[in-house]
Amino acid sequence: MVEISYELALTIVESIQDPTIIVSHSGQTVAMNGRAKELHGVSTSDEARDLFYSPSSPLRMADKNGVEIERSSWPYVHAASGSLFHPVELHAQRIDSGKSWQARYLAFNLPHEEGNATGCVIHVMEPAESYNLSEQLQQATALEASERTLRLFVEHAPAEIAMFDKFMRYIAVSERCATDFHLNAKDLIGRSHYDVFPEIPERWKQVHQRCLAGATEKCDQDPFPRADGTLDWLRWEVVPWRDSSNEIGGLIIFSEIVTERKRIEEALQENESLFRLLMDMSLEGVILVGATNLVRYANARAAAILGYDSSSELIGRSIFDFLADEARDRAVKQRAQPVQTSVTHEYEAPMLRKDKSEVWVLARVTFSWDANGTFMGSSSMITDLSAQRETNRALKTSEARYRTLTDTTSSVVWRATASGKIVAPNQRWTEFTGQELPSETIDLAYVLKAIHPDDVADVDTTTRAAFATGNLLRNEFRLWHAPSQQYRYVRIAGVPVRDDDGEIAEWIGTLSDIDSYKRSQLADALMSSIAEKARDIRDPKEVVDATINAILMHIGADGIELAEINQDLEVVRFSSSAAKAGHKKSLSLSNMPIGIRGDLAAGKTVVVNDRYADSRITPEEASRPQSQFRRAFISVPRIVEGKWLARLSINSSTPRIWRGDEIALAERVAYSTWLAIDNARLFTNMSKEIAERRLVQKELAAALARERKMVDTLQRSLMQIPQEHAFAGISFETHYEAAGSDLEIGGDFLDAFAVDSSRVALVVGDVSGKGLDAASHTAEMKFLFRGYLRQDLSAARSLRRINEYLCQSRDLDASLPVSFICMAVAVIDTRSGAVQVTNAGGEPPILLERSGRSRGIAVNGMPLGILPEFEYQSNIIDLSHGDRLIMFTDGITEARHPSGMFGREGVLKAVANASRRMPLKQLTQRIVQAAKDFAGHHLQDDACLLVARWD
């Protein structure tokens, strides 16, 4: 840095009559002439030195309104910051003496060759009592235009300054200006600026003309192509100077060659661009922070780690906004204790993301201070540790689980040698099975002793096979559980541990209790099995036996009892897996403990773990002889509409804590069993009725011939339905076939009739029994239904009325035979294609779409004449043009073969992929023929079939 010598400064200021001061770049007074000392109340150079510098200076400045101005706004500061000419009108005052004055401070910057100001000249112009600021400025400028002062100032100024007359001829040139432009200062005086620099662009000449007219202009960076082809960059300011008559006498050009600075700036910009590119490509986050803790730069990776869309969201924000409490406290302490010009710390800490969640990072933070210990800022490199911490957390969790597995797990942990010798399992083996281990190494045979006998062979085979082949060992079986005194399901898993050569060094594995999970699976399978069997078993006793066997296999109880109870609370039917004398009597509710009887009567499931320890059972009740084999039991009542019907009991002869899944299973099985019994009993009754009717039919065989003509007439009347295209928008085809020549008339019937102007009803039904009685009943129901439906338009309500009619008729006339009717009804709206499908014990219809895809229509209901007040439901479907509706009786689905029945699946298979162009008659024949082929070319029961198409 070029310093102003005291002698030069003193020479300059003493030559000026007005108060003049030279202040260095740091704010210290270099020289002050006598007039300035007198004005500012200063007598020595020491007093003047800190007048504009020290915070304790007695000098205070205020504007014209008396508002005090901070020291940062004093004239020398403006000059030092780069302004070459800055007049300020101030009110100055000495606090210590009370002296005050008002003047204008005119500051001139003194730059040096590096482009930084070395200081400034402050020219104090004392105004008159009343003055105009612009006039004062002109007067001050005129005074400063004093040739002697300006020449002396220009020639000796350590800056590039040239003074011109109004014809742009040199009047004075600073030595610095001549040196930088490789000229001789003395040779320049009187020469035209444009002759010396012919390469001056026209735009600069225009600047000169505007300034000669009174303007002041400047530029910080301006390209200047030289005559030799080189390019310089200039920083310049042009101001006019005035003579004693306040006329513009010419220009003063302050200039500085900043080519090197420009090159450095471009290099810096290039380096900064390269830096930003490298930082943006970095896999680590980079954050640069200034002395005021504000983020100056952040790369894209840093923004991503902190959850921001771009790095610009971080710029200008305090670094403390991103630091969690722990990291914030550390940063404050580290930057408050500088130990050198820079120091780097590395640590793991949480930072705050945009959503205020924490992300753990590895931070390498470098703090910087200058030589005076002033904090300059910091740079941080951050690495996202989320994945690493998650991996470490998973590893620690895995290690902790392994330690827990081997030390405190509830599972059995075992190891085995390569040859299959089992190294003593952990203590859980003894706690689970009650087996004390005889030695550290045991044979597989010893382990098999605790396994359920039915599972031993499978466990032995699979375990030895795994040890022999080196494959993973996985199996499930039942293992004796000492605490509950029963077998529980467990899962064994084992893996071979191999050495570096790939040879099996040992085995390690676990034995886990999966009883609850397995029993839940088995319970679901059991319920599915019971439901499936219930569909096939038609004998109530067989249903009960199947249920008892299933419960015994699943729960392992000592006895199962299922009792049906009458309204006198007496047992009327009884089944048991361990029937003994007196048991049936003991099941009577009147013999049940009073406390338990109340819960059962309320429909609650009763659970007793030990009858001798149950507060609901008195000692006398617990000691009854006939109750001893029921030491613990689960009892599930069946109460419908407040009436006792049945009770299911699962018994244990020893105390037992019933599991929740066992209780839930008992309730599920009881409900399914009762439903299956009801269905089986209903089927049995129906079968008996059918058998009885067939016997009657045999007795009437002799009279059948006499009734043949009347039967034929009646049959034709029952089957008289309109022609295929009798109803607009609907086409249909029908088929009826009796099971044999002696039974040409039966209970099956079909019907098609108009309900109103836009609805057509299609009916397929089956009345129990055959012959004249069935035919008569069929005719009655057929025309009764027509009347009800045309009156109500609801098939569901019409079926309910028929059901009530049948039940009431039987109640009023005991001589009427027990019979029931199965009917399937479809009411088609010929305009919209909407179909109302209702079913009363018949076969649900099948929809064959025009695409050839077929599906059943889910609709069911109780046959007519069985349960009074039964509510029937309808299912509404929409037909597309060309869709076909297939309705049939059970004579089709119950076509039998030794392998089973034709069923609905047979019908669906027969119509699969049927073309929409297939005639209805051909489709009908296909279905009937498929059923006959399945049943050995003839049907065992009457068959009735109706196929309708919406056109």
MISE-542300 format. One line per 2 residues: number of its first residue (from 1); their letters; for each residue x, y, z of C-alpha. Coordinates in pm, whole numbers, plus 50000, padded with zeros to 5 digits. Last residue first. Layout:
<rs>
NUM) a) X Y Z  ...
</rs>
This chain:
<rs>
951) dw) 41627 44036 47252  41647 43918 47611
949) ra) 41697 43541 47599  41522 43276 47808
947) vl) 41620 42912 47882  41377 42699 48089
945) lc) 41453 42349 48221  41254 42093 48424
943) ad) 41391 41753 48513  41212 41481 48705
941) dq) 41452 41257 48887  41701 40979 48817
939) lh) 41791 41101 48471  41900 40865 48195
937) hg) 42203 40820 47971  42448 40707 48240
935) af) 42420 41005 48475  42694 41220 48312
933) dk) 42559 41156 47963  42210 41244 48084
931) aa) 42327 41576 48237  42520 41668 47921
929) qv) 42214 41578 47709  41989 41808 47912
927) ir) 42234 42102 47885  42300 42057 47511
925) qt) 41928 42016 47437  41852 42352 47595
923) lq) 42134 42522 47399  42001 42367 47074
921) kl) 41650 42492 47152  41780 42838 47235
919) pm) 41952 42868 46900  42332 42922 46917
917) rr) 42406 43271 46781  42536 43397 47116
915) sa) 42790 43117 47101  42817 42889 47401
913) na) 43163 42935 47552  43070 42736 47862
911) va) 42711 42614 47855  42786 42251 47950
909) kl) 43059 42350 48196  42825 42582 48383
907) vg) 42560 42309 48396  42810 42053 48524
905) er) 42936 42297 48787  42579 42343 48900
903) gf) 42577 41978 49001  42628 41661 48793
901) mg) 42648 41457 49110  42919 41228 49244
899) sp) 43176 40975 49125  42923 40690 49119
897) hr) 42712 40905 48883  42402 41103 48965
895) ae) 42188 41366 48792  42125 41585 49094
893) ti) 42193 41911 48905  41938 41842 48630
891) gd) 41655 41693 48839  41734 41973 49083
889) tf) 41519 42214 48884  41631 42450 48608
887) mi) 41658 42817 48505  41904 42951 48242
885) lr) 41899 43324 48160  42050 43424 47826
883) dg) 42223 43753 47737  42161 43866 47374
881) hs) 42080 44224 47461  42244 44302 47793
879) ld) 42074 44194 48113  42083 44384 48444
877) ii) 42070 44204 48779  41846 44255 49085
875) ns) 41870 43997 49365  41550 43935 49560
873) qy) 41511 43840 49927  41262 43614 50102
871) ef) 41163 43670 50464  41050 43356 50648
869) ep) 40729 43422 50842  40647 43051 50865
867) li) 40928 42795 50825  40867 42489 50611
865) gl) 40592 42548 50351  40804 42713 50080
863) pm) 41169 42615 50052  41408 42849 50242
861) gn) 41592 43114 50039  41888 43165 49812
859) va) 42020 43419 49559  42370 43439 49413
857) ig) 42329 43436 49036  42572 43186 48881
855) rs) 42816 43283 48610  42868 43223 48239
853) rg) 43105 43380 47982  42997 43319 47619
851) sr) 43025 43684 47517  42643 43703 47503
849) el) 42637 43640 47874  42504 43314 48016
847) li) 42342 43392 48352  42269 43090 48573
845) pp) 41959 43057 48789  41973 42959 49161
843) eg) 41841 42602 49207  41529 42604 49421
841) ga) 41485 42654 49793  41270 42965 49755
839) nt) 41464 43184 49510  41404 43536 49380
837) vq) 41561 43705 49072  41435 44052 48969
835) va) 41573 44113 48618  41642 44451 48458
833) gs) 41652 44429 48076  41523 44784 48041
831) rt) 41209 44743 47823  41136 44374 47870
829) di) 41149 44408 48250  41217 44048 48346
827) va) 41073 43877 48658  41281 43566 48742
825) va) 41141 43311 48990  41297 42996 49138
823) mc) 41064 42768 49332  41100 42478 49575
821) if) 40776 42357 49734  40722 42171 50058
819) sv) 40505 41888 50179  40378 41738 50501
817) pl) 40049 41568 50415  39720 41740 50497
815) sa) 39524 41563 50767  39632 41814 51030
813) dl) 39416 42080 50866  39450 42425 51022
811) dr) 39826 42405 51089  39893 42258 50743
809) sq) 39690 42532 50578  39868 42798 50786
807) cl) 40211 42674 50671  40106 42658 50305
805) ye) 39942 43003 50306  40237 43159 50492
803) ni) 40475 43023 50229  40244 43140 49950
801) rr) 40240 43488 50104  40621 43487 50140
799) ls) 40657 43388 49778  40444 43688 49675
797) ra) 40651 43917 49896  40975 43810 49733
795) as) 40823 43813 49380  40717 44176 49422
793) ld) 40459 44291 49160  40188 44288 49438
791) qr) 39861 44193 49262  40010 44039 48950
789) ly) 40249 43846 49172  39980 43714 49408
787) gr) 39754 43599 49126  40023 43424 48931
785) fl) 40151 43261 49250  39810 43111 49319
783) fk) 39800 42984 48960  40118 42785 48995
781) me) 40058 42687 49357  39722 42521 49279
779) at) 39850 42356 48963  40149 42216 49149
777) hs) 39935 42086 49435  39714 41905 49186
775) aa) 40020 41767 49009  40174 41656 49337
773) dl) 39851 41482 49438  39813 41327 49093
771) gk) 40158 41180 49079  40473 41299 49242
769) gs) 40599 41422 49578  40755 41747 49690
767) vd) 40659 42033 49455  40938 42150 49222
765) gv) 40953 42485 49054  41068 42692 48755
763) vl) 40902 43029 48699  40956 43304 48438
761) av) 40760 43627 48493  40726 43884 48215
759) rs) 40712 44259 48279  40629 44544 48041
757) sd) 40247 44541 48002  40185 44363 48333
755) va) 40278 44033 48495  40290 43849 48164
753) fa) 40328 43473 48200  40589 43200 48183
751) dl) 40554 42879 48386  40752 42573 48480
749) fd) 40668 42260 48678  40829 41975 48866
747) gg) 40592 41787 49100  40544 41484 48882
745) ie) 40357 41345 48583  40505 41079 48364
743) ld) 40584 40874 48664  40537 40521 48536
741) sg) 40735 40596 48222  41029 40723 48422
739) aa) 41210 41036 48552  40976 41282 48383
737) ey) 41119 41526 48131  41029 41891 48083
735) ht) 41206 42128 47845  41152 42493 47773
733) ef) 41272 42753 47518  41254 43130 47551
731) si) 41247 43454 47355  41179 43789 47522
729) ga) 41154 44141 47367  40784 44117 47288
727) fa) 40621 43819 47463  40483 43516 47277
725) he) 40810 43461 47088  40881 43103 47206
723) qp) 40514 43002 47235  40315 43048 47551
721) iq) 40313 42791 47832  40105 42483 47876
719) ml) 40310 42262 48103  40061 42241 48387
717) sr) 39769 42208 48149  39947 41935 47960
715) ql) 40011 41751 48283  39645 41786 48385
713) td) 39521 41631 48062  39778 41353 48083
711) vm) 39680 41291 48441  39310 41271 48355
709) kr) 39385 41021 48080  39617 40821 48303
707) er) 39386 40812 48607  39261 40461 48543
705) al) 39616 40348 48469  39744 40495 48792
703) aa) 39492 40310 49010  39710 40003 49034
701) al) 40015 40217 49098  39842 40380 49390
699) ek) 40005 40155 49643  40339 40219 49479
697) qv) 40271 40592 49492  40196 40568 49858
695) lr) 40531 40406 49911  40692 40684 49705
693) re) 40520 40936 49922  40656 40774 50232
691) ai) 41004 40774 50089  40972 41139 49992
689) ek) 40852 41225 50337  41132 41030 50492
687) sm) 41381 41208 50269  41232 41544 50362
685) nt) 41256 41458 50724  41613 41346 50677
683) fl) 41694 41660 50477  41552 41878 50750
681) ra) 41741 41677 51005  42059 41722 50806
679) nd) 41997 42094 50767  41921 42139 51135
677) ia) 42218 41924 51231  42445 42131 51002
675) lw) 42322 42453 51160  42376 42312 51504
673) ts) 42722 42196 51411  42820 42530 51257
671) ya) 42713 42722 51569  42880 42475 51805
669) vr) 43199 42469 51596  43230 42848 51607
667) ea) 43165 42861 51982  43412 42581 52054
665) la) 43670 42748 51828  43643 43075 52019
663) ie) 43696 42893 52348  43990 42697 52210
661) dg) 44143 43014 52060  44118 43187 52398
659) rw) 44302 42904 52569  44136 42691 52837
657) ir) 44333 42660 53157  44292 42298 53256
655) pt) 44215 42106 53573  44186 41734 53498
653) ss) 43899 41526 53356  43862 41769 53066
651) ni) 43533 41844 52894  43401 42016 52580
649) sl) 43029 42086 52621  42772 42171 52349
647) ra) 42418 42273 52457  42085 42255 52279
645) lw) 41742 42409 52214  41646 42637 52504
643) kg) 41390 42901 52407  41444 43276 52452
641) ev) 41408 43353 52081  41672 43092 52003
639) ir) 41900 42965 52279  42194 42738 52202
637) pv) 42436 42710 52493  42818 42670 52473
635) si) 42986 42486 52763  43363 42480 52801
633) fa) 43486 42232 53064  43713 42152 53356
631) rr) 43666 41868 53610  43400 41711 53391
629) fq) 43482 41346 53466  43368 41408 53823
627) sq) 43022 41532 53738  42820 41211 53794
625) pr) 42960 41183 54144  42840 41526 54268
623) sa) 43132 41686 54451  43135 42019 54263
621) ee) 42771 42082 54347  42836 42025 54720
619) pt) 43146 42246 54709  42941 42527 54547
617) ir) 43010 42624 54187  43014 42989 54075
615) sd) 43337 43058 54268  43529 42809 54051
613) ay) 43812 42633 54233  43661 42286 54260
611) rd) 43514 42311 53909  43859 42379 53766
609) nv) 43911 42578 53445  43540 42645 53393
607) vv) 43430 42840 53084  43060 42915 53032
605) tk) 42946 43060 52697  42666 43305 52760
603) ga) 42308 43266 52631  42150 43416 52942
601) al) 42027 43068 53040  42388 42953 53024
599) dg) 42499 43225 53262  42215 43145 53504
597) ri) 42287 42772 53493  42651 42837 53584
595) gi) 42567 42990 53919  42298 42729 53986
593) pm) 42525 42432 53927  42367 42209 53659
591) ns) 42124 41934 53768  41814 42124 53654
589) ls) 41995 42191 53329  41989 41822 53252
587) ls) 42339 41712 53154  42365 41494 53462
585) kk) 42083 41278 53332  42268 41208 53012
583) hg) 42582 41132 53202  42417 40883 53430
581) ak) 42590 40581 53288  42887 40678 53081
579) aa) 42931 40828 52738  43285 40924 52645
577) ss) 43263 41083 52297  42911 41193 52373
575) sf) 42575 41231 52201  42245 41315 52370
573) rv) 41886 41371 52262  41594 41467 52485
571) ve) 41786 41626 52772  41550 41797 53013
569) ld) 41519 42172 53056  41137 42142 53057
567) qn) 41145 42335 52728  41339 42054 52568
565) ie) 41715 42016 52554  41938 41875 52281
563) al) 42271 41755 52417  42620 41752 52265
561) ei) 42897 41618 52481  43268 41602 52401
559) gd) 43518 41422 52622  43880 41412 52728
557) ag) 43977 41715 52517  44258 41718 52262
555) ih) 44164 42051 52105  44206 41970 51736
553) ml) 44164 41596 51719  43891 41587 51983
551) ia) 43708 41872 51812  43711 41693 51474
549) ni) 43592 41365 51626  43300 41535 51801
547) ta) 43198 41723 51485  43205 41410 51270
545) dv) 42997 41220 51529  42739 41501 51548
543) ve) 42705 41524 51169  42676 41143 51145
541) kp) 42394 41151 51398  42213 41423 51200
539) dr) 42224 41207 50881  42247 41405 50555
537) id) 42624 41444 50543  42745 41608 50217
535) ra) 42687 41977 50290  42776 41929 50654
533) ke) 43099 41768 50544  43203 42084 50364
531) ai) 43107 42306 50657  43289 42080 50899
529) ss) 43597 42077 50675  43592 42456 50636
527) ml) 43559 42493 51012  43846 42252 51065
525) ad) 44065 42432 50812  43998 42761 50991
523) al) 44069 42597 51324  44382 42434 51179
521) qs) 44513 42773 51074  44430 42923 51411
519) rk) 44585 42618 51574  44902 42681 51380
517) ys) 44922 43047 51477  44847 42982 51842
515) di) 45083 42682 51857  45372 42846 51678
513) ds) 45629 42792 51956  45972 42824 51798
511) lt) 46259 42571 51782  46572 42740 51662
509) gi) 46878 42655 51455  47248 42609 51425
507) we) 47436 42336 51245  47809 42274 51244
505) ai) 48126 42283 51035  47968 42191 50704
503) eg) 48237 42202 50436  48258 42496 50200
501) dd) 48635 42522 50223  48615 42843 50425
499) dr) 48391 42673 50681  48017 42611 50648
497) vp) 47738 42671 50898  47436 42455 50812
495) vg) 47091 42602 50872  46812 42488 51103
493) ai) 46446 42574 51152  46205 42387 51375
491) rv) 45844 42502 51407  45638 42415 51714
489) yr) 45278 42306 51775  45188 42242 52136
487) yq) 45123 41911 52310  44958 41926 52650
485) qs) 45048 41957 53017  45023 42337 53010
483) pa) 45360 42398 53181  45517 42077 53038
481) hw) 45462 42142 52670  45508 41820 52469
479) lr) 45596 41895 52110  45367 41885 51806
477) fe) 45518 41921 51458  45636 42171 51198
475) nr) 45943 42129 50977  46232 42314 50821
473) ll) 46593 42201 50790  46790 42368 50514
471) ng) 46980 42126 50293  47315 41977 50397
469) ta) 47228 41641 50241  47279 41404 50536
467) fa) 47180 41644 50814  46869 41744 50616
465) ar) 46771 41381 50553  46817 41293 50922
463) tt) 46585 41576 51021  46318 41497 50757
461) td) 46297 41127 50849  46297 41162 51229
459) vd) 46044 41445 51222  45808 41246 50994
457) av) 45831 40932 51207  45779 41116 51536
455) dd) 45469 41316 51435  45192 41074 51540
453) ph) 45374 40999 51866  45378 41369 51963
451) ia) 45736 41474 52021  45905 41469 52362
449) kl) 46068 41127 52311  46198 41238 51970
447) vy) 46463 41452 52140  46629 41145 52291
445) al) 46631 40970 51955  46808 41267 51798
443) di) 47109 41188 52012  47240 41412 52286
441) te) 47554 41615 52352  47603 41817 52670
439) sp) 47463 41534 52879  47146 41390 53032
437) le) 46928 41691 52945  46634 41726 53184
435) qg) 46309 41702 52992  46025 41926 53118
433) tf) 45937 41999 52755  45926 42382 52750
431) et) 46141 42472 53053  46390 42196 52969
429) wr) 46422 42314 52609  46426 42679 52715
427) qn) 46749 42616 52904  46949 42623 52583
425) pa) 46991 42319 52361  47264 42062 52438
423) vi) 47470 41997 52127  47280 41768 51893
421) kg) 47491 41505 51717  47407 41528 51348
419) sa) 47742 41444 51192  47826 41810 51128
417) ta) 47769 41879 51496  47442 42028 51618
415) rw) 47332 42354 51770  47007 42447 51939
413) vv) 46810 42754 52043  46468 42685 52197
411) ss) 46245 42989 52176  46146 43206 52473
409) tt) 46459 43409 52416  46670 43519 52712
407) dt) 47031 43427 52645  47065 43278 52297
405) lt) 46786 43469 52130  46849 43780 52334
403) ry) 47211 43780 52223  47098 43718 51866
401) ra) 46836 43987 51893  47090 44230 52027
399) es) 47326 44147 51744  47048 44189 51492
397) tk) 46940 44514 51651  47300 44632 51650
395) la) 47329 44537 51285  46996 44698 51201
393) rn) 47101 45012 51385  47436 45004 51211
391) te) 47262 44965 50876  47015 45239 50963
389) rq) 47304 45453 51083  47487 45390 50756
387) as) 47176 45463 50548  47103 45780 50741
385) ld) 47466 45891 50765  47442 46169 50508
383) ti) 47785 46321 50467  47850 46686 50544
381) ms) 48146 46902 50440  48142 47235 50620
379) ss) 48314 47566 50564  48335 47835 50828
377) gm) 48343 48210 50869  48584 48497 50928
375) ft) 48593 48514 51308  48819 48795 51422
373) gn) 49127 48668 51606  49350 48956 51493
371) ad) 49537 48733 51246  49209 48636 51082
369) ws) 48984 48354 51205  48861 48045 51022
367) ft) 48643 47748 51134  48664 47422 50935
365) vr) 48373 47179 50983  48387 46811 50889
363) al) 48033 46686 50960  47920 46322 50951
361) vw) 47544 46355 50927  47234 46244 51116
359) ve) 46903 46369 50977  46644 46520 51209
357) sk) 46288 46611 51115  46194 46979 51097
355) dk) 46024 46934 50753  46310 47127 50591
353) rl) 46564 46903 50759  46736 46976 51089
351) mp) 47087 46845 51148  47188 46564 51385
349) ae) 47552 46518 51481  47855 46308 51397
347) ye) 48192 46476 51445  48491 46625 51269
345) ht) 48649 46953 51368  48885 47162 51159
343) vs) 49085 47463 51275  49177 47784 51099
341) tq) 49386 48096 51183  49476 47943 51518
339) vp) 49331 47870 51861  48995 48037 51822
337) qa) 48764 47966 52119  48419 48112 52042
335) rq) 48394 47925 51710  48410 47588 51884
333) kv) 48169 47674 52165  47898 47807 51933
331) ar) 47936 47511 51694  47903 47257 51978
329) dr) 47590 47422 52113  47430 47424 51766
327) ae) 47521 47059 51697  47346 46941 52014
325) da) 47045 47168 51973  46982 47067 51614
323) lf) 47149 47270 51344  46978 47379 51022
321) df) 46845 47717 51133  47180 47772 51311
319) is) 47343 47811 50970  47148 48135 50939
317) rg) 46972 48176 50606  47111 48378 50318
315) il) 47146 48082 50083  46963 47766 50199
313) es) 46664 47787 49961  46907 47854 49676
311) ss) 47044 47501 49724  46738 47353 49560
309) dy) 46441 47131 49648  46526 47116 50017
307) gl) 46533 46797 50231  46851 46866 50430
305) ia) 47048 46594 50251  46912 46715 49917
303) aa) 47013 47076 49985  47363 46965 50085
301) ra) 47389 46759 49766  47285 47056 49554
299) na) 47571 47271 49681  47551 47540 49947
297) yr) 47698 47888 49940  47691 48205 50148
295) vl) 47502 48066 50447  47467 48332 50715
293) nt) 47666 48293 51039  47764 48664 51040
291) ag) 48127 48578 50961  48019 48392 50648
289) vl) 47913 48027 50606  48003 47787 50327
287) iv) 47804 47461 50305  47913 47154 50107
285) ge) 47716 46827 50101  47906 46521 49995
283) ls) 47868 46328 49671  48033 46620 49495
281) md) 47915 46709 49148  47763 47036 49272
279) ml) 48092 47112 49450  48296 47048 49138
277) lr) 48069 47267 48928  48059 47538 49195
275) fl) 48438 47537 49219  48473 47548 48842
273) se) 48234 47842 48832  48424 48003 49120
271) ne) 48754 47943 48945  48615 48102 48630
269) ql) 48476 48390 48833  48808 48424 49016
267) ae) 48995 48417 48690  48761 48680 48556
265) ei) 48813 48886 48871  49191 48843 48846
263) rk) 49188 48950 48485  48971 49248 48573
261) re) 49212 49339 48857  49499 49314 48618
259) tv) 49322 49535 48368  49226 49786 48636
257) ie) 49404 50085 48489  49291 50381 48698
255) sf) 49134 50709 48605  49035 51037 48769
253) ii) 48962 51283 48495  48936 51649 48588
251) lg) 48756 51857 48332  48758 52210 48201
249) gi) 48712 52571 48308  48345 52547 48390
247) en) 48244 52901 48492  48220 52996 48859
245) ss) 48396 53324 48791  48694 53198 48988
243) dr) 48724 52894 48761  48521 52581 48769
241) wp) 48615 52212 48749  48406 51948 48570
239) vv) 48405 51586 48692  48502 51267 48507
237) ew) 48537 50934 48692  48730 50636 48566
235) rl) 48803 50264 48615  48977 50135 48309
233) wd) 49023 49796 48142  49298 49755 47888
231) lt) 49288 49571 47560  49593 49526 47339
229) gd) 49583 49591 46966  49875 49840 46955
227) ar) 49629 50134 46931  49476 50033 47262
225) pf) 49121 49898 47312  48982 50047 47635
223) pd) 48716 49833 47808  48530 50005 48093
221) qd) 48504 49882 48452  48405 50107 48744
219) ck) 48246 50382 48535  48199 50749 48620
217) et) 48006 51056 48517  47963 51415 48640
215) ag) 47755 51653 48431  47812 52029 48388
213) al) 47822 52088 48011  48190 51997 48006
211) cr) 48073 51671 48162  47838 51601 47871
209) qh) 48114 51678 47621  48360 51448 47794
207) vq) 48107 51163 47799  48050 51213 47424
205) kw) 48424 51183 47369  48416 50860 47564
203) re) 48141 50723 47334  48355 50809 47031
201) pi) 48624 50570 47132  48974 50694 47234
199) ep) 49216 50534 46988  49374 50872 46906
197) fv) 49517 50887 47262  49777 51166 47270
195) dy) 49602 51356 46996  49263 51312 47165
193) hs) 49397 51447 47494  49511 51759 47316
191) rg) 49857 51880 47416  49914 52183 47640
189) il) 50099 51988 47910  50167 51634 47789
187) dk) 50543 51667 47739  50588 51751 48108
185) an) 50403 51435 48218  50610 51201 48001
183) lh) 50399 50904 47896  50394 50526 47958
181) fd) 50023 50520 48046  50084 50401 48403
179) ta) 50380 50637 48444  50197 50945 48318
177) cr) 49898 50878 48544  50116 50813 48850
175) es) 50312 51131 48790  49988 51324 48802
173) va) 49899 51534 48501  49823 51906 48484
171) iy) 49679 52141 48226  49631 51890 47944
169) rm) 49418 52008 47656  49057 51888 47642
167) fk) 48930 52212 47488  48757 52298 47817
165) df) 49085 52280 47997  49210 51948 48120
163) ma) 49334 51805 48453  49463 51447 48470
161) ie) 49457 51213 48769  49593 50858 48791
159) ap) 49663 50829 49162  49940 50905 49413
157) ah) 49844 51275 49400  50151 51497 49360
155) ev) 50075 51648 49023  49701 51663 49075
153) fl) 49713 51823 49420  49976 52083 49321
151) rl) 49792 52162 49006  49461 52174 49190
149) tr) 49587 52402 49460  49771 52637 49230
147) es) 49494 52639 48973  49225 52722 49225
145) ae) 48954 52495 49113  48889 52400 49472
143) la) 48757 52753 49521  48533 52716 49222
141) ta) 48413 52374 49347  48338 52524 49685
139) qq) 48152 52810 49525  47954 52570 49304
137) lq) 47875 52351 49604  47771 52655 49807
135) es) 47542 52759 49523  47386 52412 49518
133) ln) 47337 52422 49895  47180 52765 49901
131) ys) 47304 52985 50183  47200 53178 50491
129) ea) 47440 53249 50776  47725 53198 50537
127) pe) 47870 52851 50483  48203 52716 50610
125) mv) 48355 52486 50346  48552 52201 50494
123) hi) 48768 52015 50239  48824 51654 50338
121) vc) 49105 51487 50145  49084 51109 50137
119) gt) 49269 50793 50221  49485 50524 50067
117) an) 49192 50412 49853  49228 50065 49706
115) ge) 49285 50023 49332  49621 49854 49358
113) eh) 49795 50161 49216  49677 50402 49484
111) pl) 49348 50588 49535  49306 50929 49716
109) nf) 48931 51000 49736  48811 51361 49760
107) al) 48570 51464 50038  48367 51789 50062
105) yr) 48238 51855 50412  47981 52131 50423
103) aq) 47958 52343 50731  47765 52408 51053
101) ws) 47937 52488 51378  47936 52384 51741
99) kg) 48147 52453 52051  48012 52277 52361
97) sd) 48366 52233 52491  48371 51857 52571
95) ir) 48097 51764 52325  48262 51938 52033
93) qa) 47990 51990 51773  47944 51949 51395
91) hl) 47627 52016 51193  47668 51855 50855
89) ev) 47620 51919 50483  47783 51635 50288
87) ph) 47963 51671 49954  48083 51345 49794
85) fl) 48343 51328 49518  48560 51029 49438
83) sg) 48330 50765 49585  48523 50444 49653
81) sa) 48449 50333 50007  48727 50549 50148
79) ah) 48547 50861 50032  48224 50756 50190
77) vy) 48401 50673 50514  48582 51003 50514
75) pw) 48253 51191 50494  48094 51049 50808
73) ss) 47818 50789 50759  47982 50505 50956
71) re) 48029 50745 51248  47656 50750 51301
69) ie) 47475 51071 51222  47291 51259 51500
67) vg) 46960 51411 51397  46981 51790 51436
65) nk) 46762 51871 51138  47059 51997 50936
63) da) 47232 51660 50990  47435 51572 51295
61) mr) 47803 51508 51363  47983 51455 51698
59) lp) 48345 51524 51782  48460 51436 52136
57) ss) 48628 51119 51995  48568 50816 52219
55) ps) 48485 50591 51924  48830 50685 51785
53) yf) 48864 50746 51417  48764 51089 51287
51) ld) 48936 51294 51564  49188 51018 51628
49) ra) 49492 51194 51473  49382 51552 51544
47) ed) 49459 51538 51918  49797 51384 51845
45) st) 49865 51649 51579  49818 51922 51839
43) sv) 49581 52221 51893  49237 52087 51792
41) gh) 48913 52285 51839  48757 52169 51511
39) le) 48748 52514 51347  49092 52613 51480
37) ka) 49247 52288 51372  49088 52321 51027
35) rg) 49228 52674 50985  49569 52555 51100
33) nm) 49596 52281 50842  49522 51915 50927
31) av) 49744 51619 50830  49733 51236 50853
29) tq) 49408 51207 51051  49328 50842 51122
27) gs) 49027 50682 50947  49185 50355 50833
25) hs) 49203 50478 50475  49404 50781 50592
23) vi) 49247 51125 50649  49378 51450 50497
21) it) 49213 51767 50638  49144 52111 50492
19) pd) 48995 52426 50652  49004 52688 50378
17) qi) 49332 52867 50300  49497 52578 50117
15) se) 49874 52569 50094  49892 52434 50450
13) vi) 49692 52132 50342  49916 52026 50057
11) tl) 50248 52090 50228  50129 51903 50538
9) al) 50029 51602 50330  50359 51601 50146
7) ey) 50555 51628 50471  50345 51360 50641
5) si) 50408 51114 50363  50100 50955 50207
3) ev) 50131 50578 50215  50132 50350 49910
1) m) 50000 50000 50000
</rs>
